[in-house]
Amino acid sequence: MKLVVRVKLLPTPVQAAALEATLTACNEAANWVSAEAFAKKPTSKRALRDRTYSAVKERWGLGAQAAQHSIKKTADAYTSLRANLKAGNYGRPGTKRYEKAAGEPITFRAESAQPFDDRMLSWQHQERTVSIWTTGGRMKEVAFTGQAEQLAMVARCRQGESDLIRTGGQWYLLATCEIAEAEPNTHPVAFLGVDLGIVNIATTTDGARHSGRRMNRRRDNDRKLRTKLQKKNTKSAKRRAKKHAGKEARRARDINHKISKSIVTVAQRTGRGIALEELTGIRERVRLRKPQRATLHSWSFHQLGTFIAYKAKRSGIPLVHVNPAYTSQECSQCHHTHRHNRPSQAVFTCRVCGFVEHADLNSSHNIAARGWMTWVRGAKSQAPALTLIA
């Protein structure tokens, strides 16, 4: 499986200026290619290369590989856009969000990531330096740093391209590593159901509840601070807003890593698989009052599900996604389903058998049961083959 390791570069001021000029030129070229693709169609890599390759090299002074990667980056962006529009991730056709995404050419920021292959970038792991192509020529001895475990993984498993990116004034290389997967567990004893939510970020069938109350409270405070600083609009307010930019996302990412690691560790230790809800498109399906929309759209359930998925795959743990419909209204004991079974957010009370449980825990049991049935239906038969005797 593939993992991306972020390696921090430590360039000198002169080196940083060269990297900045290179990244800016590549993204300006990509923006021009994008405008050409949007205006003239089609947006395939081959068609774009035939029309724009020579102009990109001459106008921005890019080398052959850099020009190819700028064109490919643009073509891939349009491929992703078409897939997202088709999947409904930008809403229905005719909506303001859909028309904005489909009606304008894709643009790239000056600091957007730019791919570098092995012809443009070489690693010296012993010296912890890289040699990288720039618009001003080959630049050697650019220092890098990172955690010892991650750097060892890069030295041992790096494959293919690495992306150069600038974030918050810092330079990074995103290196793709190909690592071996663990032997898959083809005979799980059961499934660990995981109910995802806003009040409780994740609830498992073992009764573990990862509360989201603290994170939601801090998100509210961050939102109020951003609103206050935007209204003030002074230089000091802008500096403070820039300082806090991305803080909420980094906090949520750290929490999701910790939760996913805990869930996967429990499943691996007990020999179980993991069952998750299929929540794709939930933002388009759910209708909420305006004060609740910001909370829903800040809910990083997709990121948590992605973290659980790759950690499970790395550990050889079976993972299935199930239909989440009515899991919160179905009794996990008698399977009676009715909306009155859930009188409040936290309480589940079955109107038929009288079973009482925390609502999220009851949902996790339903998800685990659906996960097991999905696995059994999809697994290969273990019955011995029949021998026909004529």
Summary of the structure (lengths in Angstrom):
residues: 390
radius of gyration: 25.2
end to end distance: 47.6
largest distance: 90.9
contacts: 1118
relative contact order: 0.11
helix: 48%
strand: 21%
